[in-house]
Amino acid sequence: MAANRRNGAHLAEPRRAGIVAAARALPHTSLPSVASVVTAVAALYFGREVFLPIAIALLLTFALVPMVSALKRAGIPRLPAVIASVLGAFTVLALFSFIVATQVSELAQNIPLYQANILTKVRSLKDTGVGGGIVSRLSRVIERVGQELDRPGPVQPAADQPPREPIPVEIVARERPLEVLQNLIGPLLSPLASAGLIVVVVIFMLLEREDLRDRFIRLVGYGDLHRTTEALQDAGKRVGRYLLMQLVVNIVYAVPITFGLWVLGIPNPLLWGLLALALRFVPYIGPVIATLLPLFLALAVAPGWSLVLWTAGLFVVVELITGNVIEPWLYGSRTGLSPLAIIVAAIFWTWLWGPLGLVLSTPLTVCLVVLGRHVPQFEFLDVLFGNEPVLEPHARLYQRLLAGDPEEATDHAEEMLEENYLVEFYDKVAIPALLLGEQDRVRGVLSDEQRQQVAGSALTMVANLDDSAQEEAEADDTAAAEDNGVREDKQIQGEDEDDTELPDGTGMSVLCAGGRGELDDAAAAMLAQVLEVQRATVLRASFADLEPGRIRRLELDAVDTVVVGFLNRDSVKHGRFLVRRLKRAKPRLRVGVVLWSEPDSDNQEADARLANEINADFVAHGMVGAVIGALSSAPPVALKTTARRRMRRLTPARKKEPLAAAK
């Protein structure tokens, strides 16, 4: 019962081998060569006339696959289902374009009617002196530039020639009807041809979807069918879901915008609603453009400023509700892209393919990220643009400690403590982070200054987590009588069967000390904090306090157990030396050794044999084992005495015998 009150959950001994392996070998991502990147970008840029329709057709295929599948489940054959889906989609797009074109034509005819209101607002700004005369200065500059452009250049007649009279010229247009028709239809041929090509490609992609999938698998992943198939399914689901959910969100956004503009009296509210629906597919920039256009019209329609403010308020309120309520509810961040990646992708695809590239930037980048997530050759794409952490938690923490940023390390720790106990965080994240530092120290790549900085940042993080540790201890006391079903949520994953309770440390005194360096001191401070959560009285000592000349100065009278930790697995001999020194200082003292870097955590026989060899009361390898050993009520192991060899005193006669024999 006391153990349950102190911990509030069953904690399992983690598998140290996996943690140490992760701490020793971090994954490396191979980057493509500069030549291959330049070649790929150049091919996309110069071949945009070919790749752009294919990209649009590919995304439309992803979007129409669910519709085709639904029609096939309803009993419609594949070919009619594909044709019906494609015709329905392009009919909606054509109707959308027709309505927008009609509304734009009507708006263009009414613009001269709003000229008086615009001039009135400009005069009011000029009269009130807003901006310190900026409006006046800008007006004068514009007038001067216009006058300079309209002024004809001086022509100097020759001295010996009289000035010539201007010759009247009459231009007579004699265009044939066929030429007029060609001038009208010519600009429309290219968009119509591209649209027709996209329709044909979409139809064939939907009809040959399985065959194209098999060819792609054979091309990039025939040796790993499971991974390639998963990549294709993931890409189709992500892109299709993104396009569908974005369409739903944009419709939900456009409907109140259209209704609100109609209530406010803005002309052509249907046009602005449809533009808001379409422009919201463009990340970040689209909603701003969709807001500015009605604002300019509100500025021209009414003589006052109230309509402009009401229009701006309408867009702000609807955008806040859509971005903070509707989008997270429908799909959240399921695109798998980081916010910075979305902005960079928008810039890149806009430069590459123009406005259409801006609209297609997010779904195209989603496809690239999914490809990098499942195909090893393109892993760098997932690393660059994905929203998943690219470093293991212990590597992220080590980077923060190495950078001397304990505040950010504390934030990282508090995020993990929302779902894990303190002992879990230290055992699975913090100690492996210190193991990375010890590994760098052994390899000679960590300077003394950096080592001290890592240790100091770790100690600062531990001090910052004192409040969290106190809250956890109080919460364990409060939750002692609650159902175990709540506690199971915070068990260590993968250790549900063989779990161990942390003992209660009330009335016990433990001294935690580092073995051989500053990093060991940081690990000892983490262990001390976990013991404090278990209600034990904890003292701390540094590795310098365990030096031969200072070890007898330790106040061990009220201490029951001393725990010495080593991050270096080659410190067994030094551990034996410290155990003997401490037991000589206090014979009835329990002394335990924690080898944080030792992977054989489940071999209890080997642990007992090693403890017997170094004369320790226990040997542990992880945080849980160290806590259990430190709070154990077992009697201390007596110090083994070593028989000293006595040198026999040789008589002079015996000394001469070897010499005589030698002669």
MIBAMI-768721 format. One record per residue (C-alpha): x, y, z. Coordinates in steps of 0.1 Angstrom, whole numbers, padded with zeros to 4 digits, always signed. Example, Ala and Ser with C-alpha at 12.3 -4.5 7.8 and 13.67 -1.06 7.14 Angstrom:
<atoms>
+0123-0045+0078+0137-0011+0071
</atoms>
This chain:
<atoms>
+0000+0000+0000+0028+0024+0008+0045+0016-0025+0012+0024-0043+0008+0056-0025+0044+0067-0034+0042+0058-0070+0006+0056-0081+0013+0031-0108+0032-0001-0116+0065+0007-0132+0084-0018-0152+0121-0023-0156+0129-0010-0191+0150-0028-0216+0184-0012-0211+0199-0029-0242+0176-0010-0265+0182+0023-0248+0219+0020-0248+0219+0009-0284+0199+0039-0293+0223+0061-0273+0253+0047-0291+0241+0046-0327+0220+0074-0340+0205+0070-0375+0221+0088-0403+0203+0102-0433+0220+0102-0466+0216+0134-0485+0214+0136-0523+0242+0151-0543+0240+0187-0554+0241+0176-0591+0211+0153-0587+0191+0181-0569+0200+0206-0596+0191+0182-0624+0157+0174-0608+0148+0210-0603+0160+0220-0638+0139+0192-0653+0108+0203-0634+0114+0239-0644+0121+0235-0681+0096+0207-0685+0068+0224-0667+0046+0223-0698+0047+0185-0694+0050+0180-0657+0023+0205-0646-0006+0189-0663+0006+0155-0651+0008+0168-0615-0027+0183-0617-0040+0150-0631-0023+0130-0604-0038+0151-0576-0073+0150-0592-0069+0112-0594-0062+0111-0557-0092+0132-0550-0116+0112-0573-0105+0077-0562-0130+0076-0532-0158+0087-0555-0150+0060-0581-0147+0034-0553-0181+0044-0539-0197+0041-0574-0181+0007-0579-0194-0005-0545-0229+0006-0557-0226-0018-0586-0216+0005-0614-0188-0009-0637-0154+0008-0636-0156+0026-0669-0190+0043-0663-0179+0051-0627-0147+0067-0639-0164+0088-0666-0192+0099-0643-0168+0110-0616-0145+0129-0640-0174+0146-0658-0190+0155-0625-0158+0170-0612-0151+0190-0643-0187+0201-0646-0185+0216-0612-0152+0233-0621-0167+0247-0653-0198+0260-0635-0175+0276-0609-0155+0293-0636-0186+0305-0654-0201+0321-0623-0169+0338-0614-0164+0352-0649-0200+0365-0649-0196+0382-0615-0163+0398-0626-0179+0412-0657-0207+0427-0638-0183+0442-0612-0162+0457-0640-0192+0476-0653-0201+0490-0620-0166+0502-0610-0171+0537-0625-0200+0543-0602-0178+0540-0572-0153+0566-0583-0169+0595-0564-0167+0576-0531-0130+0568-0536-0123+0605-0544-0142+0616-0513-0122+0593-0490-0089+0605-0505-0099+0641-0500-0109+0634-0464-0075+0618-0457-0058+0648-0473-0078+0673-0453-0073+0657-0420-0036+0655-0426-0033+0618-0418+0002+0606-0422+0018+0640-0420+0010+0650-0456+0020+0617-0471-0012+0615-0492-0005+0650-0506+0032+0643-0514+0023+0610-0531-0004+0628-0552+0021+0654-0563+0047+0628-0572+0022+0608-0593+0010+0640-0611+0046+0650-0619+0054+0615-0633+0022+0616-0654+0031+0651-0668+0066+0640-0676+0053+0609-0695+0028+0629-0714+0053+0657-0724+0065+0652-0760+0103+0653-0766+0118+0685-0782+0126+0681-0819+0152+0705-0833+0148+0712-0871+0178+0715-0892+0191+0749-0900+0189+0745-0938+0156+0728-0939+0122+0744-0932+0100+0726-0907+0077+0701-0924+0040+0700-0920+0026+0669-0903+0012+0643-0927-0023+0631-0918-0025+0593-0915-0057+0573-0917-0057+0537-0904-0082+0515-0921-0087+0480-0905-0094+0454-0931-0094+0422-0910-0111+0392-0925-0137+0373-0904-0114+0343-0901-0086+0365-0886-0111+0380-0862-0122+0345-0851-0085+0334-0848-0077+0364-0826-0106+0356-0803-0101+0318-0801-0063+0318-0802-0057+0328-0765-0082+0302-0754-0066+0273-0773-0038+0266-0749-0059+0265-0717-0086+0244-0734-0059+0220-0747-0043+0217-0713-0077+0211-0697-0086+0184-0723-0052+0168-0717-0058+0167-0680-0092+0152-0684-0078+0124-0706-0049+0117-0682-0072+0116-0652-0095+0091-0669-0066+0068-0679-0050+0071-0644-0083+0060-0628-0088+0032-0653-0052+0019-0650-0047+0027-0613-0038-0009-0603-0014-0013-0633+0003+0020-0625+0007+0010-0589+0023-0023-0599+0047-0005-0623+0057+0020-0596+0063-0009-0571+0085-0026-0597+0104+0006-0603+0112+0017-0568+0104-0010-0543+0101-0045-0558+0124-0058-0530+0101-0045-0503+0065-0049-0514+0051-0042-0480+0069-0008-0476+0061+0004-0511+0024-0006-0509+0021+0011-0476+0037+0043-0491+0012+0043-0520-0018+0038-0496-0005+0064-0472+0000+0090-0501-0034+0083-0515-0051+0086-0481-0032+0117-0470-0037+0137-0503-0073+0126-0508-0082+0133-0472-0064+0167-0473-0082+0178-0505-0116+0166-0493-0113+0181-0458-0099+0213-0472-0128+0215-0496-0152+0210-0467-0134+0236-0446-0134+0261-0474-0171+0256-0481-0178+0261-0444-0157+0293-0446-0172+0307-0478-0209+0303-0468-0209+0327-0438-0186+0351-0458-0211+0352-0487-0240+0357-0464-0223+0383-0442-0212+0403-0473-0248+0402-0486-0261+0415-0453-0235+0443-0452-0245+0453-0487-0212+0445-0505-0218+0442-0542-0214+0407-0558-0212+0387-0525-0213+0354-0544-0181+0364-0563-0162+0371-0531-0175+0339-0514-0164+0318-0544-0130+0335-0545-0126+0329-0507-0134+0292-0513-0108+0289-0540-0081+0311-0526-0081+0293-0493-0065+0263-0510-0034+0286-0512-0016+0283-0478-0014+0315-0457-0015+0340-0486-0049+0329-0500-0071+0341-0471-0053+0374-0470-0060+0380-0507-0096+0369-0503-0099+0395-0475-0083+0425-0493-0105+0424-0524-0138+0429-0506-0122+0455-0483-0112+0476-0513-0147+0473-0527-0162+0483-0493-0139+0513-0494-0154+0523-0527-0191+0515-0520-0199+0536-0489-0188+0571-0482-0179+0564-0446-0155+0540-0429-0179+0518-0410-0185+0494-0438-0148+0488-0441-0145+0480-0404-0175+0457-0405-0161+0438-0435-0127+0434-0419-0144+0422-0386-0164+0396-0406-0133+0381-0422-0114+0381-0389-0141+0364-0369-0148+0337-0396-0111+0330-0400-0105+0326-0363-0134+0302-0359-0124+0282-0390-0087+0281-0382-0090+0273-0345-0122+0252-0343-0133+0237-0376-0099+0228-0391-0085+0210-0360-0118+0192-0356-0119+0180-0392-0083+0171-0400-0059+0191-0378-0023+0186-0389-0029+0154-0408-0010+0166-0438+0023+0157-0421+0040+0189-0430+0056+0215-0406+0043+0251-0409+0077+0262-0421+0077+0235-0447+0044+0247-0461+0057+0282-0465+0090+0271-0482+0070+0247-0504+0047+0275-0515+0077+0297-0524+0094+0269-0543+0065+0256-0563+0054+0292-0571+0088+0299-0585+0088+0266-0604+0053+0266-0619+0037+0300-0612+0003+0305-0596-0008+0269-0603+0023+0258-0584+0012+0279-0554-0022+0261-0554-0006+0227-0558+0023+0233-0533+0008+0216-0503-0006+0184-0518+0026+0180-0539+0048+0183-0509+0026+0159-0490+0033+0133-0517+0070+0140-0514+0070+0136-0476+0051+0103-0478+0076+0091-0504+0105+0100-0481+0088+0084-0451+0085+0050-0468+0113+0049-0494+0149+0050-0479+0163+0067-0509+0141+0098-0503+0143+0099-0465+0158+0134-0466+0124+0147-0479+0106+0135-0447+0134+0150-0426+0133+0184-0443+0095+0188-0446+0078+0164-0422+0063+0174-0389+0075+0144-0370+0105+0147-0347+0136+0137-0366+0157+0131-0334+0151+0106-0307+0139+0122-0274+0172+0115-0257+0192+0129-0287+0170+0160-0286+0176+0165-0249+0214+0160-0253+0214+0186-0280+0197+0211-0257+0222+0203-0229+0251+0205-0252+0239+0239-0264+0237+0251-0228+0200+0257-0229+0185+0242-0197+0153+0262-0201+0144+0245-0234+0155+0212-0219+0131+0218-0190+0103+0225-0214+0111+0193-0233+0110+0174-0200+0078+0189-0188+0061+0180-0221+0070+0144-0215+0061+0145-0179+0025+0152-0189+0022+0116-0200+0051+0099-0181+0063+0097-0145+0096+0112-0135+0113+0079-0132+0103+0070-0168+0116+0103-0182+0150+0100-0164+0153+0063-0173+0143+0064-0209+0154+0099-0220+0177+0118-0196+0201+0090-0187+0205+0080-0224+0212+0117-0231+0240+0117-0206+0252+0084-0221+0257+0102-0254+0278+0128-0236+0299+0101-0220+0303+0084-0254+0315+0117-0269+0339+0122-0239+0354+0088-0244+0359+0094-0282+0376+0127-0274+0352+0150-0292+0337+0166-0260+0360+0192-0245+0362+0198-0208+0342+0230-0212+0315+0213-0231+0314+0185-0206+0309+0209-0177+0283+0228-0197+0263+0196-0203+0265+0186-0167+0256+0221-0155+0226+0223-0178+0215+0189-0167+0217+0199-0130+0198+0231-0137+0171+0210-0155+0169+0187-0125+0165+0218-0102+0138+0232-0124+0119+0199-0122+0117+0201-0084+0081+0215-0085+0070+0187-0109+0085+0161-0086+0067+0176-0056+0034+0176-0075+0039+0140-0085+0045+0130-0049+0014+0148-0038-0006+0134-0066+0005+0099-0057-0007+0103-0022-0041+0117-0034-0046+0089-0060-0037+0061-0036-0073+0049-0034-0082+0054-0070-0089+0026-0095-0059+0009-0110-0074+0015-0145-0063+0051-0143-0028+0041-0134-0023+0017-0163-0022+0047-0186+0012+0056-0174+0029+0022-0174+0061+0018-0194+0051+0005-0228+0060-0031-0235+0064-0041-0199+0028-0048-0189+0033-0084-0178+0064-0083-0156+0061-0051-0137+0077-0040-0104+0065-0016-0078+0088+0011-0065+0091+0008-0027+0083+0034-0001+0113+0053+0012+0098+0068+0043+0123+0067+0071+0152+0058+0050+0183+0079+0042+0202+0076+0010+0234+0093-0003+0236+0096-0041+0270+0103-0056+0287+0104-0090+0314+0080-0097+0341+0096-0119+0330+0129-0134+0305+0157-0137+0282+0137-0159+0280+0110-0132+0270+0137-0108+0242+0148-0130+0229+0112-0132+0232+0109-0094+0211+0141-0090+0183+0125-0112+0183+0094-0090+0182+0115-0059+0151+0134-0071+0133+0101-0079+0141+0089-0044+0127+0121-0030+0094+0114-0048+0095+0080-0029+0096+0100+0004+0132+0091+0012+0157+0114+0028+0183+0121+0002+0218+0135+0004+0240+0143-0026+0277+0141-0031+0300+0148-0061+0326+0126-0075+0352+0148-0059+0339+0140-0025+0347+0103-0031+0384+0109-0036+0407+0089-0012+0416+0120+0008+0381+0133+0013+0359+0101+0015+0362+0099+0053+0349+0135+0056+0314+0124+0044+0287+0125+0070+0276+0089+0069+0263+0085+0105+0226+0089+0095+0229+0074+0060+0216+0039+0054+0226+0034+0018+0251+0050-0006+0245+0047-0043+0274+0054-0067+0266+0057-0104+0289+0053-0134+0281+0062-0170+0313+0045-0182+0309+0007-0183+0346+0003-0178+0344+0017-0142+0339-0017-0124+0374-0016-0108+0369+0019-0096+0335+0009-0083+0351-0019-0063+0376+0006-0048+0349+0030-0038+0328+0002-0022+0357-0009+0000+0365+0027+0010+0329+0035+0020+0324+0003+0039+0356+0009+0058+0343+0044+0067+0311+0028+0080+0310-0010+0084+0272-0012+0086+0266+0008+0055+0248-0005+0024+0267+0004-0008+0252+0000-0043+0267+0005-0077+0247+0017-0108+0263+0010-0142+0241+0031-0163+0257+0019-0195+0256-0018-0188+0231-0035-0212+0225-0068-0194+0197-0055-0172+0176-0086-0171+0204-0110-0160+0199-0111-0122+0224-0139-0117+0251-0119-0135+0242-0088-0113+0245-0108-0081+0278-0123-0092+0292-0089-0101+0279-0075-0068+0297-0103-0050+0329-0096-0069+0331-0059-0060+0317-0065-0025+0286-0043-0032+0252-0048-0017+0236-0045-0052+0244-0037-0088+0218-0020-0109+0216-0008-0145+0186+0014-0147+0167+0040-0127+0141+0015-0114+0167-0010-0103+0187+0017-0086+0156+0029-0066+0147-0007-0056+0182-0014-0044+0186+0019-0026+0153+0015-0007+0158-0022+0001+0156-0032+0038+0181-0061+0033+0210-0062+0057+0244-0048+0045+0270-0071+0031+0300-0074+0053+0334-0062+0039+0356-0091+0029+0390-0092+0045+0420-0100+0024+0448-0121+0038+0481-0102+0037+0511-0121+0027+0539-0120+0053+0574-0118+0041+0596-0143+0057+0628-0130+0070+0657-0148+0055+0687-0156+0077+0722-0147+0063+0729-0184+0058+0698-0188+0036+0708-0157+0016+0742-0172+0008+0728-0206-0003+0715-0194-0036+0748-0176-0042+0768-0207-0034+0746-0228-0057+0751-0203-0084+0789-0206-0082
</atoms>
